[in-house]
Amino acid sequence: MSTLAEIEAAIDALPPEDLRVVLRHAQSRMSRVTSQRYFYDDAHGRINEADLVAEADAAFLAYDSDEERAK
């Protein structure tokens, strides 16, 4: 199968159990190919683990500085 159209046609003909196998294989392949895990990937962009950690760090720093000012 050399084209996307051929692959799509073959997938359309598969029974549900075979589709699950194809999906598991595709997900496994993508996780090996992708160097970092994306939690969100949509029209607004990608957010990965490093982004979430940076946002949490910024929130904790803001909270800590608010506590210091309140003393």
N, CA, C, O and CB atoms as a CASP TS submission, in Angstrom:
PFRMAT TS
TARGET T0000
AUTHOR 0000-0000-0000
METHOD Language model
MODEL 1
PARENT N/A
ATOM      1  N   MET     1       0.843  -1.175   0.000  1.00  0.00           N
ATOM      2  CA  MET     1       0.000   0.000   0.000  1.00  0.00           C
ATOM      3  C   MET     1       0.885   1.234   0.000  1.00  0.00           C
ATOM      4  O   MET     1       1.592   1.511   0.969  1.00  0.00           O
ATOM      5  CB  MET     1      -0.957   0.000   1.212  1.00  0.00           C
ATOM      6  N   SER     2       0.836   1.949  -1.071  1.00  0.00           N
ATOM      7  CA  SER     2       1.745   3.075  -1.195  1.00  0.00           C
ATOM      8  C   SER     2       1.078   4.425  -1.029  1.00  0.00           C
ATOM      9  O   SER     2       1.769   5.434  -0.887  1.00  0.00           O
ATOM     10  CB  SER     2       2.415   3.025  -2.507  1.00  0.00           C
ATOM     11  N   THR     3      -0.239   4.473  -1.042  1.00  0.00           N
ATOM     12  CA  THR     3      -0.903   5.772  -0.923  1.00  0.00           C
ATOM     13  C   THR     3      -1.874   5.779   0.239  1.00  0.00           C
ATOM     14  O   THR     3      -2.342   4.737   0.698  1.00  0.00           O
ATOM     15  CB  THR     3      -1.634   6.123  -2.216  1.00  0.00           C
ATOM     16  N   LEU     4      -2.159   6.968   0.695  1.00  0.00           N
ATOM     17  CA  LEU     4      -3.106   7.119   1.789  1.00  0.00           C
ATOM     18  C   LEU     4      -4.487   6.601   1.396  1.00  0.00           C
ATOM     19  O   LEU     4      -5.185   6.010   2.220  1.00  0.00           O
ATOM     20  CB  LEU     4      -3.193   8.582   2.216  1.00  0.00           C
ATOM     21  N   ALA     5      -4.882   6.819   0.151  1.00  0.00           N
ATOM     22  CA  ALA     5      -6.193   6.351  -0.313  1.00  0.00           C
ATOM     23  C   ALA     5      -6.295   4.832  -0.228  1.00  0.00           C
ATOM     24  O   ALA     5      -7.337   4.303   0.158  1.00  0.00           O
ATOM     25  CB  ALA     5      -6.448   6.814  -1.756  1.00  0.00           C
ATOM     26  N   GLU     6      -5.228   4.132  -0.583  1.00  0.00           N
ATOM     27  CA  GLU     6      -5.233   2.664  -0.485  1.00  0.00           C
ATOM     28  C   GLU     6      -5.335   2.215   0.964  1.00  0.00           C
ATOM     29  O   GLU     6      -6.049   1.262   1.275  1.00  0.00           O
ATOM     30  CB  GLU     6      -3.967   2.075  -1.128  1.00  0.00           C
ATOM     31  N   ILE     7      -4.628   2.893   1.838  1.00  0.00           N
ATOM     32  CA  ILE     7      -4.670   2.548   3.263  1.00  0.00           C
ATOM     33  C   ILE     7      -6.064   2.794   3.820  1.00  0.00           C
ATOM     34  O   ILE     7      -6.605   1.958   4.544  1.00  0.00           O
ATOM     35  CB  ILE     7      -3.623   3.364   4.058  1.00  0.00           C
ATOM     36  N   GLU     8      -6.649   3.950   3.478  1.00  0.00           N
ATOM     37  CA  GLU     8      -8.003   4.252   3.950  1.00  0.00           C
ATOM     38  C   GLU     8      -9.015   3.221   3.453  1.00  0.00           C
ATOM     39  O   GLU     8      -9.902   2.808   4.199  1.00  0.00           O
ATOM     40  CB  GLU     8      -8.421   5.650   3.496  1.00  0.00           C
ATOM     41  N   ALA     9      -8.881   2.811   2.203  1.00  0.00           N
ATOM     42  CA  ALA     9      -9.803   1.810   1.649  1.00  0.00           C
ATOM     43  C   ALA     9      -9.656   0.478   2.379  1.00  0.00           C
ATOM     44  O   ALA     9     -10.650  -0.194   2.653  1.00  0.00           O
ATOM     45  CB  ALA     9      -9.550   1.617   0.138  1.00  0.00           C
ATOM     46  N   ALA    10      -8.426   0.096   2.693  1.00  0.00           N
ATOM     47  CA  ALA    10      -8.198  -1.166   3.395  1.00  0.00           C
ATOM     48  C   ALA    10      -8.747  -1.088   4.820  1.00  0.00           C
ATOM     49  O   ALA    10      -9.332  -2.054   5.309  1.00  0.00           O
ATOM     50  CB  ALA    10      -6.691  -1.511   3.417  1.00  0.00           C
ATOM     51  N   ILE    11      -8.566   0.038   5.480  1.00  0.00           N
ATOM     52  CA  ILE    11      -9.062   0.197   6.849  1.00  0.00           C
ATOM     53  C   ILE    11     -10.585   0.129   6.881  1.00  0.00           C
ATOM     54  O   ILE    11     -11.168  -0.472   7.783  1.00  0.00           O
ATOM     55  CB  ILE    11      -8.576   1.529   7.450  1.00  0.00           C
ATOM     56  N   ASP    12     -11.223   0.750   5.893  1.00  0.00           N
ATOM     57  CA  ASP    12     -12.685   0.719   5.838  1.00  0.00           C
ATOM     58  C   ASP    12     -13.233  -0.700   5.739  1.00  0.00           C
ATOM     59  O   ASP    12     -14.362  -0.957   6.155  1.00  0.00           O
ATOM     60  CB  ASP    12     -13.177   1.536   4.662  1.00  0.00           C
ATOM     61  N   ALA    13     -12.451  -1.613   5.197  1.00  0.00           N
ATOM     62  CA  ALA    13     -12.912  -2.990   5.006  1.00  0.00           C
ATOM     63  C   ALA    13     -12.638  -3.892   6.214  1.00  0.00           C
ATOM     64  O   ALA    13     -13.074  -5.042   6.230  1.00  0.00           O
ATOM     65  CB  ALA    13     -12.254  -3.579   3.782  1.00  0.00           C
ATOM     66  N   LEU    14     -11.923  -3.389   7.222  1.00  0.00           N
ATOM     67  CA  LEU    14     -11.539  -4.223   8.361  1.00  0.00           C
ATOM     68  C   LEU    14     -12.670  -4.349   9.378  1.00  0.00           C
ATOM     69  O   LEU    14     -13.435  -3.408   9.594  1.00  0.00           O
ATOM     70  CB  LEU    14     -10.297  -3.650   9.037  1.00  0.00           C
ATOM     71  N   PRO    15     -12.764  -5.535  10.002  1.00  0.00           N
ATOM     72  CA  PRO    15     -13.723  -5.694  11.098  1.00  0.00           C
ATOM     73  C   PRO    15     -13.205  -4.970  12.351  1.00  0.00           C
ATOM     74  O   PRO    15     -12.019  -4.650  12.434  1.00  0.00           O
ATOM     75  CB  PRO    15     -13.969  -7.207  11.400  1.00  0.00           C
ATOM     76  N   PRO    16     -14.089  -4.713  13.321  1.00  0.00           N
ATOM     77  CA  PRO    16     -13.698  -3.937  14.513  1.00  0.00           C
ATOM     78  C   PRO    16     -12.463  -4.468  15.251  1.00  0.00           C
ATOM     79  O   PRO    16     -11.616  -3.680  15.671  1.00  0.00           O
ATOM     80  CB  PRO    16     -14.846  -3.899  15.470  1.00  0.00           C
ATOM     81  N   GLU    17     -12.351  -5.772  15.412  1.00  0.00           N
ATOM     82  CA  GLU    17     -11.195  -6.304  16.146  1.00  0.00           C
ATOM     83  C   GLU    17      -9.893  -5.995  15.417  1.00  0.00           C
ATOM     84  O   GLU    17      -8.898  -5.645  16.051  1.00  0.00           O
ATOM     85  CB  GLU    17     -11.335  -7.821  16.346  1.00  0.00           C
ATOM     86  N   ASP    18      -9.888  -6.120  14.098  1.00  0.00           N
ATOM     87  CA  ASP    18      -8.689  -5.793  13.332  1.00  0.00           C
ATOM     88  C   ASP    18      -8.399  -4.289  13.397  1.00  0.00           C
ATOM     89  O   ASP    18      -7.237  -3.882  13.408  1.00  0.00           O
ATOM     90  CB  ASP    18      -8.848  -6.247  11.867  1.00  0.00           C
ATOM     91  N   LEU    19      -9.437  -3.476  13.439  1.00  0.00           N
ATOM     92  CA  LEU    19      -9.233  -2.035  13.581  1.00  0.00           C
ATOM     93  C   LEU    19      -8.557  -1.706  14.913  1.00  0.00           C
ATOM     94  O   LEU    19      -7.708  -0.817  14.983  1.00  0.00           O
ATOM     95  CB  LEU    19     -10.575  -1.293  13.469  1.00  0.00           C
ATOM     96  N   ARG    20      -8.941  -2.433  15.973  1.00  0.00           N
ATOM     97  CA  ARG    20      -8.295  -2.217  17.282  1.00  0.00           C
ATOM     98  C   ARG    20      -6.809  -2.543  17.219  1.00  0.00           C
ATOM     99  O   ARG    20      -5.982  -1.832  17.791  1.00  0.00           O
ATOM    100  CB  ARG    20      -8.973  -3.076  18.370  1.00  0.00           C
ATOM    101  N   VAL    21      -6.475  -3.627  16.515  1.00  0.00           N
ATOM    102  CA  VAL    21      -5.071  -4.015  16.368  1.00  0.00           C
ATOM    103  C   VAL    21      -4.306  -2.936  15.595  1.00  0.00           C
ATOM    104  O   VAL    21      -3.195  -2.567  15.976  1.00  0.00           O
ATOM    105  CB  VAL    21      -4.955  -5.386  15.646  1.00  0.00           C
ATOM    106  N   VAL    22      -4.895  -2.438  14.522  1.00  0.00           N
ATOM    107  CA  VAL    22      -4.260  -1.389  13.726  1.00  0.00           C
ATOM    108  C   VAL    22      -4.083  -0.135  14.578  1.00  0.00           C
ATOM    109  O   VAL    22      -3.028   0.496  14.533  1.00  0.00           O
ATOM    110  CB  VAL    22      -5.099  -1.074  12.457  1.00  0.00           C
ATOM    111  N   LEU    23      -5.089   0.227  15.341  1.00  0.00           N
ATOM    112  CA  LEU    23      -5.010   1.404  16.200  1.00  0.00           C
ATOM    113  C   LEU    23      -3.904   1.253  17.236  1.00  0.00           C
ATOM    114  O   LEU    23      -3.118   2.179  17.437  1.00  0.00           O
ATOM    115  CB  LEU    23      -6.349   1.650  16.893  1.00  0.00           C
ATOM    116  N   ARG    24      -3.830   0.097  17.899  1.00  0.00           N
ATOM    117  CA  ARG    24      -2.768  -0.131  18.888  1.00  0.00           C
ATOM    118  C   ARG    24      -1.389  -0.023  18.240  1.00  0.00           C
ATOM    119  O   ARG    24      -0.466   0.563  18.805  1.00  0.00           O
ATOM    120  CB  ARG    24      -2.934  -1.515  19.551  1.00  0.00           C
ATOM    121  N   HIS    25      -1.267  -0.598  17.046  1.00  0.00           N
ATOM    122  CA  HIS    25       0.018  -0.527  16.341  1.00  0.00           C
ATOM    123  C   HIS    25       0.369   0.923  15.991  1.00  0.00           C
ATOM    124  O   HIS    25       1.506   1.353  16.182  1.00  0.00           O
ATOM    125  CB  HIS    25      -0.023  -1.389  15.057  1.00  0.00           C
ATOM    126  N   ALA    26      -0.607   1.670  15.482  1.00  0.00           N
ATOM    127  CA  ALA    26      -0.363   3.061  15.103  1.00  0.00           C
ATOM    128  C   ALA    26       0.010   3.896  16.329  1.00  0.00           C
ATOM    129  O   ALA    26       0.912   4.731  16.258  1.00  0.00           O
ATOM    130  CB  ALA    26      -1.604   3.657  14.408  1.00  0.00           C
ATOM    131  N   GLN    27      -0.675   3.676  17.449  1.00  0.00           N
ATOM    132  CA  GLN    27      -0.359   4.415  18.672  1.00  0.00           C
ATOM    133  C   GLN    27       1.033   4.066  19.182  1.00  0.00           C
ATOM    134  O   GLN    27       1.773   4.941  19.632  1.00  0.00           O
ATOM    135  CB  GLN    27      -1.401   4.125  19.754  1.00  0.00           C
ATOM    136  N   SER    28       1.383   2.800  19.111  1.00  0.00           N
ATOM    137  CA  SER    28       2.709   2.369  19.535  1.00  0.00           C
ATOM    138  C   SER    28       3.783   3.003  18.654  1.00  0.00           C
ATOM    139  O   SER    28       4.808   3.477  19.145  1.00  0.00           O
ATOM    140  CB  SER    28       2.817   0.836  19.494  1.00  0.00           C
ATOM    141  N   ARG    29       3.535   3.004  17.373  1.00  0.00           N
ATOM    142  CA  ARG    29       4.484   3.598  16.423  1.00  0.00           C
ATOM    143  C   ARG    29       4.640   5.092  16.684  1.00  0.00           C
ATOM    144  O   ARG    29       5.756   5.612  16.677  1.00  0.00           O
ATOM    145  CB  ARG    29       4.021   3.358  14.970  1.00  0.00           C
ATOM    146  N   MET    30       3.539   5.776  16.912  1.00  0.00           N
ATOM    147  CA  MET    30       3.605   7.210  17.169  1.00  0.00           C
ATOM    148  C   MET    30       4.359   7.513  18.459  1.00  0.00           C
ATOM    149  O   MET    30       5.109   8.487  18.523  1.00  0.00           O
ATOM    150  CB  MET    30       2.203   7.796  17.236  1.00  0.00           C
ATOM    151  N   SER    31       4.167   6.695  19.476  1.00  0.00           N
ATOM    152  CA  SER    31       4.875   6.956  20.733  1.00  0.00           C
ATOM    153  C   SER    31       6.375   6.732  20.576  1.00  0.00           C
ATOM    154  O   SER    31       7.172   7.397  21.238  1.00  0.00           O
ATOM    155  CB  SER    31       4.325   6.061  21.852  1.00  0.00           C
ATOM    156  N   ARG    32       6.768   5.800  19.705  1.00  0.00           N
ATOM    157  CA  ARG    32       8.199   5.603  19.452  1.00  0.00           C
ATOM    158  C   ARG    32       8.774   6.746  18.633  1.00  0.00           C
ATOM    159  O   ARG    32       9.915   7.152  18.852  1.00  0.00           O
ATOM    160  CB  ARG    32       8.438   4.275  18.732  1.00  0.00           C
ATOM    161  N   VAL    33       8.004   7.265  17.699  1.00  0.00           N
ATOM    162  CA  VAL    33       8.477   8.325  16.811  1.00  0.00           C
ATOM    163  C   VAL    33       8.501   9.669  17.517  1.00  0.00           C
ATOM    164  O   VAL    33       9.414  10.465  17.301  1.00  0.00           O
ATOM    165  CB  VAL    33       7.601   8.407  15.569  1.00  0.00           C
ATOM    166  N   THR    34       7.522   9.928  18.346  1.00  0.00           N
ATOM    167  CA  THR    34       7.415  11.217  19.019  1.00  0.00           C
ATOM    168  C   THR    34       8.352  11.246  20.211  1.00  0.00           C
ATOM    169  O   THR    34       8.313  10.365  21.069  1.00  0.00           O
ATOM    170  CB  THR    34       5.964  11.491  19.463  1.00  0.00           C
ATOM    171  N   SER    35       9.184  12.256  20.256  1.00  0.00           N
ATOM    172  CA  SER    35      10.163  12.323  21.341  1.00  0.00           C
ATOM    173  C   SER    35       9.561  12.789  22.647  1.00  0.00           C
ATOM    174  O   SER    35      10.085  12.475  23.716  1.00  0.00           O
ATOM    175  CB  SER    35      11.288  13.235  20.962  1.00  0.00           C
ATOM    176  N   GLN    36       8.481  13.524  22.583  1.00  0.00           N
ATOM    177  CA  GLN    36       7.836  13.953  23.808  1.00  0.00           C
ATOM    178  C   GLN    36       6.339  13.720  23.701  1.00  0.00           C
ATOM    179  O   GLN    36       5.765  13.717  22.612  1.00  0.00           O
ATOM    180  CB  GLN    36       8.140  15.433  24.100  1.00  0.00           C
ATOM    181  N   ARG    37       5.745  13.532  24.815  1.00  0.00           N
ATOM    182  CA  ARG    37       4.328  13.207  24.854  1.00  0.00           C
ATOM    183  C   ARG    37       3.494  14.483  24.881  1.00  0.00           C
ATOM    184  O   ARG    37       3.729  15.379  25.691  1.00  0.00           O
ATOM    185  CB  ARG    37       4.008  12.328  26.074  1.00  0.00           C
ATOM    186  N   TYR    38       2.528  14.548  23.992  1.00  0.00           N
ATOM    187  CA  TYR    38       1.653  15.707  23.943  1.00  0.00           C
ATOM    188  C   TYR    38       0.365  15.402  24.687  1.00  0.00           C
ATOM    189  O   TYR    38      -0.262  14.368  24.459  1.00  0.00           O
ATOM    190  CB  TYR    38       1.359  16.114  22.487  1.00  0.00           C
ATOM    191  N   PHE    39      -0.026  16.299  25.573  1.00  0.00           N
ATOM    192  CA  PHE    39      -1.271  16.131  26.301  1.00  0.00           C
ATOM    193  C   PHE    39      -2.428  16.710  25.511  1.00  0.00           C
ATOM    194  O   PHE    39      -3.548  16.200  25.552  1.00  0.00           O
ATOM    195  CB  PHE    39      -1.184  16.787  27.675  1.00  0.00           C
ATOM    196  N   TYR    40      -2.137  17.786  24.789  1.00  0.00           N
ATOM    197  CA  TYR    40      -3.142  18.416  23.932  1.00  0.00           C
ATOM    198  C   TYR    40      -2.483  18.681  22.590  1.00  0.00           C
ATOM    199  O   TYR    40      -1.328  19.103  22.535  1.00  0.00           O
ATOM    200  CB  TYR    40      -3.709  19.746  24.566  1.00  0.00           C
ATOM    201  N   ASP    41      -3.194  18.441  21.532  1.00  0.00           N
ATOM    202  CA  ASP    41      -2.697  18.742  20.192  1.00  0.00           C
ATOM    203  C   ASP    41      -3.910  19.091  19.356  1.00  0.00           C
ATOM    204  O   ASP    41      -4.602  18.212  18.842  1.00  0.00           O
ATOM    205  CB  ASP    41      -1.885  17.535  19.569  1.00  0.00           C
ATOM    206  N   ASP    42      -4.161  20.376  19.227  1.00  0.00           N
ATOM    207  CA  ASP    42      -5.344  20.806  18.491  1.00  0.00           C
ATOM    208  C   ASP    42      -5.032  22.066  17.689  1.00  0.00           C
ATOM    209  O   ASP    42      -3.867  22.423  17.514  1.00  0.00           O
ATOM    210  CB  ASP    42      -6.525  21.055  19.454  1.00  0.00           C
ATOM    211  N   ALA    43      -6.055  22.725  17.213  1.00  0.00           N
ATOM    212  CA  ALA    43      -5.875  23.917  16.385  1.00  0.00           C
ATOM    213  C   ALA    43      -5.172  25.040  17.135  1.00  0.00           C
ATOM    214  O   ALA    43      -4.616  25.944  16.512  1.00  0.00           O
ATOM    215  CB  ALA    43      -7.215  24.405  15.878  1.00  0.00           C
ATOM    216  N   HIS    44      -5.190  24.998  18.458  1.00  0.00           N
ATOM    217  CA  HIS    44      -4.571  26.043  19.260  1.00  0.00           C
ATOM    218  C   HIS    44      -3.113  25.753  19.587  1.00  0.00           C
ATOM    219  O   HIS    44      -2.434  26.598  20.172  1.00  0.00           O
ATOM    220  CB  HIS    44      -5.343  26.229  20.531  1.00  0.00           C
ATOM    221  N   GLY    45      -2.629  24.594  19.225  1.00  0.00           N
ATOM    222  CA  GLY    45      -1.230  24.258  19.458  1.00  0.00           C
ATOM    223  C   GLY    45      -1.059  22.994  20.270  1.00  0.00           C
ATOM    224  O   GLY    45      -2.022  22.298  20.593  1.00  0.00           O
ATOM    225  N   ARG    46       0.175  22.717  20.587  1.00  0.00           N
ATOM    226  CA  ARG    46       0.521  21.517  21.342  1.00  0.00           C
ATOM    227  C   ARG    46       0.975  21.900  22.734  1.00  0.00           C
ATOM    228  O   ARG    46       1.663  22.903  22.926  1.00  0.00           O
ATOM    229  CB  ARG    46       1.615  20.709  20.624  1.00  0.00           C
ATOM    230  N   ILE    47       0.584  21.093  23.699  1.00  0.00           N
ATOM    231  CA  ILE    47       1.045  21.267  25.076  1.00  0.00           C
ATOM    232  C   ILE    47       1.635  19.936  25.509  1.00  0.00           C
ATOM    233  O   ILE    47       0.974  18.899  25.458  1.00  0.00           O
ATOM    234  CB  ILE    47      -0.124  21.729  26.040  1.00  0.00           C
ATOM    235  N   ASN    48       2.882  19.984  25.935  1.00  0.00           N
ATOM    236  CA  ASN    48       3.538  18.751  26.371  1.00  0.00           C
ATOM    237  C   ASN    48       3.839  18.815  27.862  1.00  0.00           C
ATOM    238  O   ASN    48       3.484  19.781  28.537  1.00  0.00           O
ATOM    239  CB  ASN    48       4.834  18.510  25.572  1.00  0.00           C
ATOM    240  N   GLU    49       4.485  17.796  28.359  1.00  0.00           N
ATOM    241  CA  GLU    49       4.766  17.709  29.796  1.00  0.00           C
ATOM    242  C   GLU    49       5.629  18.874  30.274  1.00  0.00           C
ATOM    243  O   GLU    49       5.393  19.415  31.354  1.00  0.00           O
ATOM    244  CB  GLU    49       5.457  16.385  30.119  1.00  0.00           C
ATOM    245  N   ALA    50       6.622  19.262  29.485  1.00  0.00           N
ATOM    246  CA  ALA    50       7.494  20.375  29.881  1.00  0.00           C
ATOM    247  C   ALA    50       6.699  21.676  30.013  1.00  0.00           C
ATOM    248  O   ALA    50       6.961  22.478  30.910  1.00  0.00           O
ATOM    249  CB  ALA    50       8.633  20.554  28.858  1.00  0.00           C
ATOM    250  N   ASP    51       5.726  21.884  29.116  1.00  0.00           N
ATOM    251  CA  ASP    51       4.873  23.073  29.213  1.00  0.00           C
ATOM    252  C   ASP    51       4.071  23.070  30.503  1.00  0.00           C
ATOM    253  O   ASP    51       3.965  24.096  31.175  1.00  0.00           O
ATOM    254  CB  ASP    51       3.929  23.153  28.013  1.00  0.00           C
ATOM    255  N   LEU    52       3.508  21.922  30.850  1.00  0.00           N
ATOM    256  CA  LEU    52       2.715  21.824  32.075  1.00  0.00           C
ATOM    257  C   LEU    52       3.565  22.064  33.310  1.00  0.00           C
ATOM    258  O   LEU    52       3.118  22.718  34.252  1.00  0.00           O
ATOM    259  CB  LEU    52       2.047  20.461  32.166  1.00  0.00           C
ATOM    260  N   VAL    53       4.783  21.543  33.316  1.00  0.00           N
ATOM    261  CA  VAL    53       5.685  21.740  34.453  1.00  0.00           C
ATOM    262  C   VAL    53       6.053  23.217  34.583  1.00  0.00           C
ATOM    263  O   VAL    53       6.080  23.756  35.689  1.00  0.00           O
ATOM    264  CB  VAL    53       6.961  20.879  34.294  1.00  0.00           C
ATOM    265  N   ALA    54       6.333  23.866  33.461  1.00  0.00           N
ATOM    266  CA  ALA    54       6.683  25.292  33.494  1.00  0.00           C
ATOM    267  C   ALA    54       5.519  26.128  34.009  1.00  0.00           C
ATOM    268  O   ALA    54       5.722  27.059  34.789  1.00  0.00           O
ATOM    269  CB  ALA    54       7.099  25.778  32.097  1.00  0.00           C
ATOM    270  N   GLU    55       4.307  25.807  33.580  1.00  0.00           N
ATOM    271  CA  GLU    55       3.138  26.542  34.066  1.00  0.00           C
ATOM    272  C   GLU    55       2.929  26.330  35.564  1.00  0.00           C
ATOM    273  O   GLU    55       2.581  27.269  36.280  1.00  0.00           O
ATOM    274  CB  GLU    55       1.886  26.113  33.299  1.00  0.00           C
ATOM    275  N   ALA    56       3.137  25.118  36.035  1.00  0.00           N
ATOM    276  CA  ALA    56       3.000  24.838  37.462  1.00  0.00           C
ATOM    277  C   ALA    56       4.065  25.589  38.259  1.00  0.00           C
ATOM    278  O   ALA    56       3.770  26.149  39.315  1.00  0.00           O
ATOM    279  CB  ALA    56       3.100  23.325  37.727  1.00  0.00           C
ATOM    280  N   ASP    57       5.306  25.603  37.757  1.00  0.00           N
ATOM    281  CA  ASP    57       6.371  26.348  38.431  1.00  0.00           C
ATOM    282  C   ASP    57       6.021  27.831  38.545  1.00  0.00           C
ATOM    283  O   ASP    57       6.203  28.441  39.598  1.00  0.00           O
ATOM    284  CB  ASP    57       7.698  26.176  37.681  1.00  0.00           C
ATOM    285  N   ALA    58       5.522  28.400  37.458  1.00  0.00           N
ATOM    286  CA  ALA    58       5.152  29.817  37.473  1.00  0.00           C
ATOM    287  C   ALA    58       4.033  30.076  38.488  1.00  0.00           C
ATOM    288  O   ALA    58       4.055  31.081  39.197  1.00  0.00           O
ATOM    289  CB  ALA    58       4.710  30.272  36.064  1.00  0.00           C
ATOM    290  N   ALA    59       3.075  29.180  38.552  1.00  0.00           N
ATOM    291  CA  ALA    59       1.969  29.346  39.508  1.00  0.00           C
ATOM    292  C   ALA    59       2.474  29.256  40.942  1.00  0.00           C
ATOM    293  O   ALA    59       2.066  30.049  41.791  1.00  0.00           O
ATOM    294  CB  ALA    59       0.878  28.284  39.267  1.00  0.00           C
ATOM    295  N   PHE    60       3.358  28.296  41.224  1.00  0.00           N
ATOM    296  CA  PHE    60       3.899  28.165  42.578  1.00  0.00           C
ATOM    297  C   PHE    60       4.742  29.380  42.958  1.00  0.00           C
ATOM    298  O   PHE    60       4.676  29.846  44.096  1.00  0.00           O
ATOM    299  CB  PHE    60       4.739  26.889  42.695  1.00  0.00           C
ATOM    300  N   LEU    61       5.532  29.896  42.017  1.00  0.00           N
ATOM    301  CA  LEU    61       6.332  31.091  42.304  1.00  0.00           C
ATOM    302  C   LEU    61       5.433  32.288  42.610  1.00  0.00           C
ATOM    303  O   LEU    61       5.715  33.057  43.528  1.00  0.00           O
ATOM    304  CB  LEU    61       7.258  31.416  41.117  1.00  0.00           C
ATOM    305  N   ALA    62       4.363  32.444  41.851  1.00  0.00           N
ATOM    306  CA  ALA    62       3.429  33.543  42.099  1.00  0.00           C
ATOM    307  C   ALA    62       2.780  33.387  43.467  1.00  0.00           C
ATOM    308  O   ALA    62       2.628  34.366  44.198  1.00  0.00           O
ATOM    309  CB  ALA    62       2.350  33.600  40.999  1.00  0.00           C
ATOM    310  N   TYR    63       2.403  32.184  43.811  1.00  0.00           N
ATOM    311  CA  TYR    63       1.782  31.925  45.113  1.00  0.00           C
ATOM    312  C   TYR    63       2.770  32.227  46.235  1.00  0.00           C
ATOM    313  O   TYR    63       2.420  32.872  47.224  1.00  0.00           O
ATOM    314  CB  TYR    63       1.292  30.459  45.205  1.00  0.00           C
ATOM    315  N   ASP    64       4.011  31.755  46.075  1.00  0.00           N
ATOM    316  CA  ASP    64       5.023  31.998  47.104  1.00  0.00           C
ATOM    317  C   ASP    64       5.300  33.491  47.280  1.00  0.00           C
ATOM    318  O   ASP    64       5.458  33.966  48.404  1.00  0.00           O
ATOM    319  CB  ASP    64       6.318  31.266  46.753  1.00  0.00           C
ATOM    320  N   SER    65       5.359  34.227  46.173  1.00  0.00           N
ATOM    321  CA  SER    65       5.633  35.655  46.302  1.00  0.00           C
ATOM    322  C   SER    65       4.448  36.382  46.941  1.00  0.00           C
ATOM    323  O   SER    65       4.651  37.348  47.678  1.00  0.00           O
ATOM    324  CB  SER    65       5.951  36.265  44.927  1.00  0.00           C
ATOM    325  N   ASP    66       3.225  35.940  46.676  1.00  0.00           N
ATOM    326  CA  ASP    66       2.050  36.513  47.346  1.00  0.00           C
ATOM    327  C   ASP    66       2.107  36.259  48.849  1.00  0.00           C
ATOM    328  O   ASP    66       1.760  37.138  49.639  1.00  0.00           O
ATOM    329  CB  ASP    66       0.752  35.924  46.759  1.00  0.00           C
ATOM    330  N   GLU    67       2.538  35.074  49.247  1.00  0.00           N
ATOM    331  CA  GLU    67       2.659  34.753  50.667  1.00  0.00           C
ATOM    332  C   GLU    67       3.714  35.626  51.331  1.00  0.00           C
ATOM    333  O   GLU    67       3.520  36.102  52.449  1.00  0.00           O
ATOM    334  CB  GLU    67       3.002  33.273  50.856  1.00  0.00           C
ATOM    335  N   GLU    68       4.838  35.836  50.636  1.00  0.00           N
ATOM    336  CA  GLU    68       5.915  36.667  51.190  1.00  0.00           C
ATOM    337  C   GLU    68       5.430  38.104  51.392  1.00  0.00           C
ATOM    338  O   GLU    68       5.744  38.729  52.405  1.00  0.00           O
ATOM    339  CB  GLU    68       7.154  36.646  50.261  1.00  0.00           C
ATOM    340  N   ARG    69       4.670  38.623  50.433  1.00  0.00           N
ATOM    341  CA  ARG    69       4.168  39.990  50.544  1.00  0.00           C
ATOM    342  C   ARG    69       3.146  40.125  51.674  1.00  0.00           C
ATOM    343  O   ARG    69       3.020  41.192  52.274  1.00  0.00           O
ATOM    344  CB  ARG    69       3.544  40.429  49.222  1.00  0.00           C
ATOM    345  N   ALA    70       2.428  39.061  51.959  1.00  0.00           N
ATOM    346  CA  ALA    70       1.398  39.104  53.004  1.00  0.00           C
ATOM    347  C   ALA    70       1.998  39.088  54.407  1.00  0.00           C
ATOM    348  O   ALA    70       1.298  39.420  55.363  1.00  0.00           O
ATOM    349  CB  ALA    70       0.443  37.929  52.844  1.00  0.00           C
ATOM    350  N   LYS    71       3.238  38.723  54.560  1.00  0.00           N
ATOM    351  CA  LYS    71       3.869  38.629  55.888  1.00  0.00           C
ATOM    352  C   LYS    71       4.170  39.970  56.464  1.00  0.00           C
ATOM    353  O   LYS    71       4.700  40.061  57.571  1.00  0.00           O
ATOM    354  CB  LYS    71       5.134  37.829  55.822  1.00  0.00           C
TER
END
